[in-house]
Amino acid sequence: MEEWSCLDTVPFSCERSPMLKDFDLSRIVEPLQEWFGGHARILPWRENPCAYYVWISEIMLQQTRVEAVKPYFTRFVEELPDVRSLAECSEERYLKLWEGLGYYNRVRNLNVAAKQIMEDYDGVIPSEYGELLKLKGIGSYTAGAIASIAYNQPIPAVDGNVLRVISRVCADNSDIMKQSVRKNMENELKKLMEKQISQGLVPRIFNQALMELGAMVCVPNGEPHCSECPWREFCEAHLKGKTEEIPVRTKSKGRRKEERTVFVLRDGDKVALHKRGQKGLLAGLYELPNCLGKLSQEEALAYVKELGYAPLRIRPLAAARHIFSHVEWQMIGYTIQIEEPKGMEGDCLFVDAQDAREHYAVPSAFSTYWDAIVEELE
């Protein structure tokens, strides 16, 4: 539930995994559901597992940890409690509600999908897996989560946690980074769920239990807590001493590193914000002005003059870094007081610093320098 959901929208081809095929998956159901009954975490979206809450929480949990998501989820659904309110929300407002979660296209897709639901489904989130896949930003994992958790349908929801726990219980050494391996696992779990419903499998419990086991016991980093696992007596990876080897994952490419200089341009109580273009990284968001390279104080002052502003004084700020999926920003920053802009010099918007803090969504990449502004306000 907390990772790998970025695989959602990639098409699959089918490839069978011999070890998964030969393992009796029916063994995992009863002990797993019993374990979940006594170990499920109390999470705000579990208190009322309606389709809207499941949808919002699952999108938030993509590339984000559960503990980090909790306050964002609560704030979001308090202000936007249903599909209609989300569909009618302005971009500026929903981006502000999302501020700090990153991957802002996720919330843009939520807004687009909410409009689809209002127009095509009379405001009701569909229960059918195929219909859910038609919604913007919803792929196989999210569709499976909504269909199973909200509507109790026997549809698997295979994320990184599920890939890991099923690979280990079967001692399957297939590369879980391959889309064909994930698709095969979806197929096998779907057959299991459909067959085991008459034997007591509850889809909404079963899927959440798989995710929970991966998040709390068969963990992604470090040693799994095998002594606490409901499958310890028959888990093949545990019995064969292969928990360090499984799951098998191809290594991803290293992140590109990019040096940047960030400018906190101040005109009295106002601070400069720059709106990024509509394509690429952090598209359409407001940011603190910045440029490539690490500039000296003299170079920074010259750069600000080139933007059309008259700098009065400069103060260096702390170095910072921010990691995106494929790039790491290594930053230095300066606070620069400027003369009051005359006309439309540069391409920045100067807003009251307190107002900027409350109403503009500034990516967390700039949090170190945003904190410098906040400190000056206090």
Number of C-alpha atoms within 10 A of each C-alpha: 30 21 16 17 22 14 19 18 14 9 11 13 11 13 14 16 17 12 13 22 14 10 14 10 17 14 11 17 21 15 12 21 22 14 17 18 11 8 13 15 11 8 13 15 20 16 9 12 17 15 23 20 21 21 23 19 26 23 21 25 22 23 17 17 15 17 10 13 20 16 11 18 19 16 13 17 18 10 14 17 14 16 22 17 15 22 20 13 16 12 14 14 14 20 25 19 21 22 18 18 21 19 20 19 15 19 22 17 16 22 24 16 22 27 21 19 20 16 12 12 13 11 16 16 24 20 18 16 19 14 12 22 19 13 20 17 21 23 21 24 24 29 27 28 28 31 28 27 25 22 19 18 21 25 29 29 27 28 26 21 23 26 21 24 26 21 25 24 23 22 24 23 19 20 17 21 18 15 17 19 21 26 20 19 25 22 15 16 21 16 15 19 24 15 14 17 13 9 12 12 21 19 26 21 18 25 27 21 22 27 22 23 24 23 21 17 17 25 17 16 7 8 11 18 13 16 11 13 17 20 19 15 11 13 22 19 22 21 13 9 12 14 21 13 12 22 22 16 13 9 7 8 7 10 13 12 13 14 15 19 20 25 25 24 24 22 20 12 13 18 24 21 23 18 17 16 12 10 8 8 14 19 14 18 21 22 23 22 18 16 15 13 14 17 20 14 15 9 11 21 20 15 14 18 14 12 13 14 21 18 19 12 11 18 11 14 17 11 14 17 17 14 13 13 10 11 14 17 19 18 26 23 25 23 19 23 19 18 14 14 13 8 6 10 12 14 13 18 13 18 17 14 21 14 11 17 16 9 13 19 20 25 22 15 21 18 15 18 24 18 12 15 21 12 9 9 10 5
